[in-house]
Amino acid sequence: MSVYDQGLDKCAANYAPLTPSTFLQRAARVYADRTAVVHGDLRRDYASLYVRCRRLASALRQQGIGEGDTVSVIAPNTPEMLEMHFGVPMSQGVLNTINTRLDPAAIAFMLEFAEAKVLFVDRQFAELAKQSLDRMTARPLVIGIDDVLEPEGEVIGEMDYEAFIATGDPEFDWQEPADEWQAISLNFTSGTTGNPKGVVYHHRGAYLNAMSAIIAFDLGNSPTYLWTVPMFHCNGWCCPWAVTAAGGMHVCLRKVDPALIYELINKHNVSHMCGAPTVLNMILNAPEAVRRELPSGGVSISSGGAAPPSAVISGMQKLGFNVAHLYGLTESYGPSHWCEWQPDWDDLDASGKSQKLARQGVPCLTITDHAVLDPETGQILPEDGQTLGELVMRGNTLMKGYLKNPSATEEAFAGGWFHTGDLAVMHPDFYAEIKDRSKDIIISGGENISSLEVEELLYQHPEIMEAAVVARPDDNWGETPCAFVCLKERAGRSLTADALIDWCRARMAHFKCPKTVVFGPLPKTSTGKIQKFVLRERAEQLAASDV
Amino acid sequence: MSVYDQGLDKCAANYAPLTPSTFLQRAARVYADRTAVVHGDLRRDYASLYVRCRRLASALRQQGIGEGDTVSVIAPNTPEMLEMHFGVPMSQGVLNTINTRLDPAAIAFMLEFAEAKVLFVDRQFAELAKQSLDRMTARPLVIGIDDVLEPEGEVIGEMDYEAFIATGDPEFDWQEPADEWQAISLNFTSGTTGNPKGVVYHHRGAYLNAMSAIIAFDLGNSPTYLWTVPMFHCNGWCCPWAVTAAGGMHVCLRKVDPALIYELINKHNVSHMCGAPTVLNMILNAPEAVRRELPSGGVSISSGGAAPPSAVISGMQKLGFNVAHLYGLTESYGPSHWCEWQPDWDDLDASGKSQKLARQGVPCLTITDHAVLDPETGQILPEDGQTLGELVMRGNTLMKGYLKNPSATEEAFAGGWFHTGDLAVMHPDFYAEIKDRSKDIIISGGENISSLEVEELLYQHPEIMEAAVVARPDDNWGETPCAFVCLKERAGRSLTADALIDWCRARMAHFKCPKTVVFGPLPKTSTGKIQKFVLRERAEQLAASDV
């Protein structure tokens, strides 16, 4: 034992378990009168937000909520949803935000699996919640949220949210968790097969990812943040905590609607927002009539979930949005990577810039390492921008693990790496580029085809708004690329499947070009991700009906 | 035990002890070709910097350095000094940077107290080191640093730095500390009485304070940082780590010289720098001939150590510097507070702005709380901007404690707070304002006089460059204010003591005005702090000679 270990222990003065709840406490004092939340005509300052969160935490304690107790919520991005992100952790409970697009069977499964003690329900989702609760044996305490901006639905439950928090102490003396490794939230993956997995976050990781987000998003001092990413998705990429730490203004948004987005950006001088590429696409293709002038400094928009096609990036930049590209998974608290801009990229032409920016990029400060592994041998593959393998990473902002699923946790963390399940190459400059989800690779005549590469080309076609490519089973080739395409709404134009295939063949190796093209709207998840598993089913049906 | 504690443990994939060494590892990959260090004509990129630090760590390991072993260094802000901040922690050793202005007796005491195993010595300080070593019984391994920019002094020791690191492995597989609470560095306080205390930092705190510094200094992406704060002072406020994390360029500086500062700012487009108010004053009062144009975006200068007088702040802003005001102590890894700008201050007039900015401000994100306590009762005093007490704080960026000094550690952390020893008021907006060090309060005729308040007035006098006020013992009043004043160099002007006292009496309560004025240069520490204890001695001599 060295002299540096003697009489130099942790004490109340020099050690506090890391928790993002301290960011709100600080904000309530440093930014007391500053507007914390905007929702329609509603404005609340940081002092009020903190009081409401303390009341919520206190009311939950009175209902017996403590360490390891799950508090679930079905709500869009409202002030109450933001309050949950502080009030529940301050009660020592675990926040479980539920995807509002799920069906009652899935929600009932999650609530039972999480052993939810309390369920908060926004009135819009009253019917969904009732049907879910009807399937359960152990019913949680239900609290209805009556949002002034929501005319539909019923306020259900034993009590209404306002009445509930009124039972709490506005000066509640909340405590940091005894251990920063304590669970703070539970996020179910949108797993396309089988039952969803429950991803558990801890206080330390939420704190660190929020710090990292302030730096990566360059939030600066007092940003204005528009809530386009659902908070039920990876806790809104930790932005409830990050934006609060930065003393920012949270502009709530119940629904991702381009007209409303333009209106709120213009009205509140939004400085930052995030969204899936589909959200970018929606903004880019909004009718002229709903577009509004952007703030003079532009709007930073961080896009994650999938690589935004380069045509979308350049289109957004022309409109005055500064597009950043992030990457992450539910298991990594949202963003684990960002495509950090390098000064020498300034000299590239537009296409060169887009190519750089289309890559998922480098790990955030809180991720200590990443690599691309050979799926067979587990060895690190060369950083040559060519060799395809599985992207893995390690660090301090990766989940505790999957709830009640030790085998899945062990598999995810095998060999001391978190396995993303994404196929990527590592470039010589240490930037990772996802080529596909393992299951999204199309193998045609023994050749691997990246569906992302085909999609990237399709997005360059002037008449295409959205496109997704999946494998269609084929007796001859094994699989062939099948493109699902949604065209822009313009009168007097029509693109045929054959014309589009020819257009592709003029620009890409023939074996990679779609053999089938289907026109129409694309199915999406609530977070704007295109549901490729639905398209894969359709492609299989097409193949079956051809036989 | 809840379900959230079962099968959800730490593993190599989801947990890594926090250490700032990971910032360099990341920078070497993400910013490999970017210039990391500039020193005269020397340029090194991040890949090279990392290789040199790995060599250094490896060479230290070969000399037997491991956990809890002290590695000391006497050097100014050179590339080698920066390398120490990574190489020593990567070897598991503890970095002990020594103030170059100390005398041999003090340095010998520190080296023996710290049980230094290795001592690195820049050639400029060879004589100082030799005299220090001569006083020691257990002599450490001495390595001389031969800096090309230093023509004076001898390269002493068993080996030269370049030869030493050449013995190390450039691919050394360094390890994170087993525990993030492990000591990373040892900084002696410049204690004005008795032996200095050894402040011990840990890896976790250094990591967190660096993250906080990136946010507080708004370093952004690829800042250019000029090294005006000595790295031997609180490890350069954690900027060796923060600037590296941000992929910034370190511009080294052996000596705080206004001509050189202007030249380097202009040549390298410096974006950020830090310094004591004296450094600001030096820049502000530099002769016209040495001034150079600043970069178009201005230069962010964060000032700490003492409140910069408002005349200095406004003068610097006129020159194109954006002045931020920080506060901290050796015990808080440098900055614990910053005077965060509030948007509504934009509407204040110049004097209103200066008043706001003169306050020490609010805690950084990593400090969880602060307060002003009644020194007698230990109770929290009202936040009224009036009631004077001791500023205290708690959080994750406060030292492990004082080395081999459990009683001082216990006293510093009494009651779950770190006691700063600074007298402050807490304003209703949660901003702290230091009125004085406990020992800097002048008690005259039973009235408390803040020496800072008198100094603030003196700095407004157009002919005064620097001023410091201390207590002069007085048989009648107990104490009276004694002003030491350094005038600006202007031909044909002369200010008398009587004229200055009259000028003060026209502007301030008479009992607060200096009764004695002494003209001449002010004694300073190596970090630019005015040495009030020297002035107090002079004031005592003046009083004694009057009797």
HADDOCK unambig.tbl for C-alpha pairs under 7 A between the chains (distance, minus, plus):
assign (segid A and resid 2 and name CA) (segid B and resid 68 and name CA) 5.28 0.50 0.50
assign (segid A and resid 3 and name CA) (segid B and resid 68 and name CA) 6.90 0.50 0.50
assign (segid A and resid 4 and name CA) (segid B and resid 68 and name CA) 5.88 0.50 0.50
assign (segid A and resid 4 and name CA) (segid B and resid 183 and name CA) 6.27 0.50 0.50
assign (segid A and resid 4 and name CA) (segid B and resid 403 and name CA) 6.77 0.50 0.50
assign (segid A and resid 7 and name CA) (segid B and resid 406 and name CA) 5.73 0.50 0.50
assign (segid A and resid 8 and name CA) (segid B and resid 400 and name CA) 5.12 0.50 0.50
assign (segid A and resid 8 and name CA) (segid B and resid 401 and name CA) 5.27 0.50 0.50
assign (segid A and resid 9 and name CA) (segid B and resid 400 and name CA) 6.50 0.50 0.50
assign (segid A and resid 12 and name CA) (segid B and resid 416 and name CA) 4.76 0.50 0.50
assign (segid A and resid 13 and name CA) (segid B and resid 394 and name CA) 4.47 0.50 0.50
assign (segid A and resid 13 and name CA) (segid B and resid 395 and name CA) 6.20 0.50 0.50
assign (segid A and resid 13 and name CA) (segid B and resid 413 and name CA) 5.88 0.50 0.50
assign (segid A and resid 13 and name CA) (segid B and resid 416 and name CA) 4.53 0.50 0.50
assign (segid A and resid 13 and name CA) (segid B and resid 417 and name CA) 4.60 0.50 0.50
assign (segid A and resid 13 and name CA) (segid B and resid 418 and name CA) 5.66 0.50 0.50
assign (segid A and resid 14 and name CA) (segid B and resid 394 and name CA) 5.85 0.50 0.50
assign (segid A and resid 14 and name CA) (segid B and resid 395 and name CA) 5.31 0.50 0.50
assign (segid A and resid 14 and name CA) (segid B and resid 396 and name CA) 5.56 0.50 0.50
assign (segid A and resid 14 and name CA) (segid B and resid 397 and name CA) 6.89 0.50 0.50
assign (segid A and resid 14 and name CA) (segid B and resid 398 and name CA) 5.09 0.50 0.50
assign (segid A and resid 14 and name CA) (segid B and resid 399 and name CA) 6.64 0.50 0.50
assign (segid A and resid 14 and name CA) (segid B and resid 400 and name CA) 6.94 0.50 0.50
assign (segid A and resid 15 and name CA) (segid B and resid 395 and name CA) 5.63 0.50 0.50
assign (segid A and resid 15 and name CA) (segid B and resid 396 and name CA) 4.98 0.50 0.50
assign (segid A and resid 16 and name CA) (segid B and resid 395 and name CA) 5.82 0.50 0.50
assign (segid A and resid 16 and name CA) (segid B and resid 396 and name CA) 5.97 0.50 0.50
assign (segid A and resid 22 and name CA) (segid B and resid 368 and name CA) 6.47 0.50 0.50
assign (segid A and resid 29 and name CA) (segid B and resid 429 and name CA) 6.89 0.50 0.50
assign (segid A and resid 29 and name CA) (segid B and resid 430 and name CA) 6.02 0.50 0.50
assign (segid A and resid 30 and name CA) (segid B and resid 362 and name CA) 6.95 0.50 0.50
assign (segid A and resid 30 and name CA) (segid B and resid 429 and name CA) 6.57 0.50 0.50
assign (segid A and resid 30 and name CA) (segid B and resid 430 and name CA) 6.14 0.50 0.50
assign (segid A and resid 68 and name CA) (segid B and resid 2 and name CA) 5.29 0.50 0.50
assign (segid A and resid 68 and name CA) (segid B and resid 3 and name CA) 6.91 0.50 0.50
assign (segid A and resid 68 and name CA) (segid B and resid 4 and name CA) 5.88 0.50 0.50
assign (segid A and resid 183 and name CA) (segid B and resid 4 and name CA) 6.25 0.50 0.50
assign (segid A and resid 215 and name CA) (segid B and resid 215 and name CA) 6.71 0.50 0.50
assign (segid A and resid 218 and name CA) (segid B and resid 220 and name CA) 6.85 0.50 0.50
assign (segid A and resid 220 and name CA) (segid B and resid 218 and name CA) 6.84 0.50 0.50
assign (segid A and resid 362 and name CA) (segid B and resid 30 and name CA) 6.95 0.50 0.50
assign (segid A and resid 368 and name CA) (segid B and resid 22 and name CA) 6.46 0.50 0.50
assign (segid A and resid 394 and name CA) (segid B and resid 13 and name CA) 4.48 0.50 0.50
assign (segid A and resid 394 and name CA) (segid B and resid 14 and name CA) 5.85 0.50 0.50
assign (segid A and resid 395 and name CA) (segid B and resid 13 and name CA) 6.19 0.50 0.50
assign (segid A and resid 395 and name CA) (segid B and resid 14 and name CA) 5.30 0.50 0.50
assign (segid A and resid 395 and name CA) (segid B and resid 15 and name CA) 5.63 0.50 0.50
assign (segid A and resid 395 and name CA) (segid B and resid 16 and name CA) 5.84 0.50 0.50
assign (segid A and resid 396 and name CA) (segid B and resid 14 and name CA) 5.56 0.50 0.50
assign (segid A and resid 396 and name CA) (segid B and resid 15 and name CA) 4.97 0.50 0.50
assign (segid A and resid 396 and name CA) (segid B and resid 16 and name CA) 5.97 0.50 0.50
assign (segid A and resid 397 and name CA) (segid B and resid 14 and name CA) 6.90 0.50 0.50
assign (segid A and resid 398 and name CA) (segid B and resid 14 and name CA) 5.08 0.50 0.50
assign (segid A and resid 399 and name CA) (segid B and resid 14 and name CA) 6.64 0.50 0.50
assign (segid A and resid 400 and name CA) (segid B and resid 8 and name CA) 5.11 0.50 0.50
assign (segid A and resid 400 and name CA) (segid B and resid 9 and name CA) 6.50 0.50 0.50
assign (segid A and resid 400 and name CA) (segid B and resid 14 and name CA) 6.93 0.50 0.50
assign (segid A and resid 401 and name CA) (segid B and resid 8 and name CA) 5.28 0.50 0.50
assign (segid A and resid 403 and name CA) (segid B and resid 4 and name CA) 6.75 0.50 0.50
assign (segid A and resid 406 and name CA) (segid B and resid 7 and name CA) 5.73 0.50 0.50
assign (segid A and resid 413 and name CA) (segid B and resid 13 and name CA) 5.88 0.50 0.50
assign (segid A and resid 416 and name CA) (segid B and resid 12 and name CA) 4.78 0.50 0.50
assign (segid A and resid 416 and name CA) (segid B and resid 13 and name CA) 4.55 0.50 0.50
assign (segid A and resid 417 and name CA) (segid B and resid 13 and name CA) 4.61 0.50 0.50
assign (segid A and resid 418 and name CA) (segid B and resid 13 and name CA) 5.65 0.50 0.50
assign (segid A and resid 429 and name CA) (segid B and resid 29 and name CA) 6.88 0.50 0.50
assign (segid A and resid 429 and name CA) (segid B and resid 30 and name CA) 6.57 0.50 0.50
assign (segid A and resid 430 and name CA) (segid B and resid 29 and name CA) 6.01 0.50 0.50
assign (segid A and resid 430 and name CA) (segid B and resid 30 and name CA) 6.12 0.50 0.50
